[in-house]
Amino acid sequence: MPRLMDIYDLNGLTLPNRTVMAPMTRTRATEDGVPTDLMRDYYVQRADAGLIITECTQISDRARGIIRAPGIHREDQVAAWRSITSAVHDAGGRIVNQIWHPGRVSHPEIMGGADPVAPSPIPAEGSFFLPSGRVHFTVPHALGIDELPGIVEDFRRATSHAKAAGFDGVEIHAANGYLLQQFLEDKSNDRTDAYGGSIENRARLTLAVVDAAINAWDANHVGIRLSPAGAHYGIADSDRPALYDYVIRELAQRDISFIHVVRPNKASYDAGPVQIEDVAGFTRQRYAGPIIVNGGYDRDSADSVIQKGDADLVAFGVPFLANPDLVARLKTGAGYNTPDPTTFYGVGPKGYTDYPALDRVGA
Ligand SMILES: Cc1cc2nc3c(=O)[nH]c(=O)nc-3n(C[C@H](O)[C@H](O)[C@H](O)COP(=O)(O)O)c2cc1C
């Protein structure tokens, strides 16, 4: 039976172990979305991961949702990412780029005054932090049917930029309440055109994005992240088992490189009945390819989901954030650093590149 530290063949890419660094926004790019040398150091420190998935990366200048998030829509950004991917490869690692459009989870203040976009004029729930302080989400601009090819094109271009930047693949962000999940789920999508209503219609944009990315690269280099139990920013659906049954089967037909699913968290349970609890098992029943599962795993629970066969790889978020040498610590059972949430979305090296590694000589 496979174990967490066993090697894994991800469609021809050999991973030395089955740990994945989960995508995590850390706000250390420049104000205009250029990756920095500090980001390079951070990812290189974590090159022992079987696979690194980068923080969410904006696919166009209009896909802004987080201050100092990186982009992959301009040549200067591609060049900066190239120095990161080559440094990670030189350190023996592998790295995939998470490509992202936030949709309604944004604000005119970071959109140069423009309204965020969404399937329907339904605001995200809750609030978020901007330089001016805590703000509530505004009513988004409902994308016209003529605007959707532009979104697909932005994802396509981001994929070919990721390839040019030396990444080992892309992960399409269709989770955590961002644009693609806003189209998928019916609480945020009340369109009456070919992109709303039936499950097939609501999945149309996500599948068009997947097809465009596969065209730009190939199926072995295009994965996707789904959160079929997520409640981020008020995302919800009246029948998630039916929705994700369709979506996962369609992805399986396309032979996508991997499906990365996020387990329910506390917010999922607080929001109401969780319709799909065992997200990995649910996915496995419909997809025989590589499955990554994430959300609150430790060494034992990760090992057991892999041994059970419901997932091939386990992504760790906060544990990788706070432990650059997480793989060594998982192997040896050595202790873990304590994460400092006040620096998760900070500036500079504090709480970013200064978490100590174990003394490897003694490990
Ligand atoms: C600081 C921070 C930033 C995050 N940013 C992203 C992101 O950019 N994209 C994404 O899909 N998930 C993001 N997440 C969610 C993580 O990928 C992961 O799902 C979550 O931390 C649960 O996994 P864990 O229990 O192993 O930490 C973020 C989480 C944290 C803590």
The ligand as a MOL file (V3000), in Angstrom:
LIG
                    3D

  0  0  0     0  0            999 V3000
M  V30 BEGIN CTAB
M  V30 COUNTS 31 33 0 0 0
M  V30 BEGIN ATOM
M  V30 1 C -2.3830 32.3060 4.4700 0
M  V30 2 C -3.2640 31.4430 3.5890 0
M  V30 3 C -3.4320 31.7860 2.2540 0
M  V30 4 C -4.2080 30.9850 1.4080 0
M  V30 5 N -4.2910 31.2950 0.0710 0
M  V30 6 C -4.8830 30.4460 -0.7930 0
M  V30 7 C -4.7940 30.6430 -2.2030 0
M  V30 8 O -4.1420 31.5830 -2.6940 0
M  V30 9 N -5.4160 29.7510 -3.0010 0
M  V30 10 C -6.1320 28.6850 -2.5120 0
M  V30 11 O -6.6950 27.9120 -3.2810 0
M  V30 12 N -6.2020 28.4570 -1.1700 0
M  V30 13 C -5.5840 29.2940 -0.3140 0
M  V30 14 N -5.5840 29.0110 1.0460 0
M  V30 15 C -6.1910 27.7660 1.5290 0
M  V30 16 C -5.1200 26.6640 1.6560 0
M  V30 17 O -4.6720 26.2630 0.3760 0
M  V30 18 C -5.6750 25.4260 2.4000 0
M  V30 19 O -6.8210 24.9560 1.7070 0
M  V30 20 C -6.0280 25.6930 3.8560 0
M  V30 21 O -4.9670 26.3410 4.5300 0
M  V30 22 C -6.3570 24.3880 4.5950 0
M  V30 23 O -5.2460 23.4960 4.5620 0
M  V30 24 P -4.3210 23.2530 5.8700 0
M  V30 25 O -5.2580 22.8040 6.9630 0
M  V30 26 O -3.3370 22.2000 5.4820 0
M  V30 27 O -3.6990 24.5760 6.1990 0
M  V30 28 C -4.8540 29.8370 1.9180 0
M  V30 29 C -4.6930 29.5060 3.2710 0
M  V30 30 C -3.9120 30.2860 4.0930 0
M  V30 31 C -3.7130 29.8850 5.5390 0
M  V30 END ATOM
M  V30 BEGIN BOND
M  V30 1 1 1 2
M  V30 2 1 2 3
M  V30 3 2 2 30
M  V30 4 2 3 4
M  V30 5 1 4 5
M  V30 6 1 4 28
M  V30 7 2 5 6
M  V30 8 1 6 7
M  V30 9 1 6 13
M  V30 10 2 7 8
M  V30 11 1 7 9
M  V30 12 1 9 10
M  V30 13 2 10 11
M  V30 14 1 10 12
M  V30 15 2 12 13
M  V30 16 1 13 14
M  V30 17 1 14 15
M  V30 18 1 14 28
M  V30 19 1 15 16
M  V30 20 1 16 17
M  V30 21 1 16 18
M  V30 22 1 18 19
M  V30 23 1 18 20
M  V30 24 1 20 21
M  V30 25 1 20 22
M  V30 26 1 22 23
M  V30 27 1 23 24
M  V30 28 2 24 25
M  V30 29 1 24 26
M  V30 30 1 24 27
M  V30 31 2 28 29
M  V30 32 1 29 30
M  V30 33 1 30 31
M  V30 END BOND
M  V30 END CTAB
M  END
